[in-house]
Amino acid sequence: MLITPKAVLRALVPLCTLLILSGPVRAAVPAYEQRTAERAPIANVIFDTDIWSDVDDTLALAMLHALHDRHEINLVAVTISTEEPSCATYVDVVDTFYHHPDVPIGLVRHGIGLEAFRKRFPPASNWPVTRYTQLISQETKSDGPLLYPRSLSDGSSVPEALSLLRKTLAAQPDRSVVIIEVGYHTNLARLLMSKGDAASPLSGVDLIAKKVRLLSVMAGRFAQTQDNGQTVPKETPEFNLMVDIPAAQTVFSTWPTPIVDSGFETGVAMPYPGGSIRHDFAYVPHHPISDTYTLYCNEMKARDARIKQCPEGHDHATFDLTAVLYAARPDDGYFSLSPPGTISVLPDGGSRFTESPGGKHRYLILSESQRARTLEAMRMLVSQPPVAH
């Protein structure tokens, strides 16, 4: 077909008109930068985690580093509720890999450790199932050096978690902090009961009320679930509550700010795809997140005949990831919220929600229409490569 000058002119006229009407052309802005520009100030996040016996903690930590790089949050501290020094060195490995080696780390003292677990859960005499924090922290290259660099040589040298919590809170602007708790409630209960110190003259309750705007928790059960074909009632004891029941009762009964809780049923409804581990992290030869997931899967495989292959054969519940996603993006429609009410922790480690108009507690609700989009957001954040600084 012959293209004439008149034909070219005829084609250009609508385009020129569109450009004139629409104004000057602007460079595309990444979606997360648009979100940051529209929403200020961002939350200063403290991540309180047990990060030991389950792998969703480390996926959640990877999400936090991605959100930090996107300027959606400011990760100001990580506190650990398991008294195991390798947990601190492991967090340091992950922080260093993501180019955030200066994030302060705190470790509980006189808390739950290996021996305490064995006393608390006698049938699990070889608890925990996996010691990935120790194995990944100590993994070396064939010629000797550590595979994953870290600055901590001894995890027990980090500050005590309570003192770090008080120091970190005192340094933040009022009502700027979001605490994400995805482990045992030991550290936060001690924070509540703490008195004034060198960091702040305020009591723990007053310091929290002054500095914190939200506590985002993964704990409890607020809907029945299916497990191996069996129906599990909504008030069945849940692990994060069971480990330190008195601490959990203290937190839910006396915490002065709003609490949003992601129950067991939310994370189990959106398993993280094991196939992502092999493909989405292949941009480097060795990745601490994929190595951790694969190590965890292989150790679980020895106990669970349903797992045939690792990591593809194990899609892991996104328990802790849901609490992180809501805390960082509460207005993005990934979840719905229950009516306001009060969550109480039962003597056996179960949880009960009582609706009340003036209640400060809510729990996440996931609809079928939200599921695919929410899981995709978590997967993209977990697998986002580090940003060099």
Beta strands, then each sheet from edge to edge (+ up, - down):
strand 1: 43-49
strand 2: 73-82
strand 3: 105-112
strand 4: 177-181
strand 5: 212-218
strand 6: 225-227
strand 7: 230-232
strand 8: 259-262
strand 9: 336-337
strand 10: 341-345
strand 11: 351-355
strand 12: 361-365
sheet 1: 3+ 2+ 1+ 4+ 5+ 8+ 12+ 9-
sheet 2: 6+ 7-
sheet 3: 10+ 11-
end
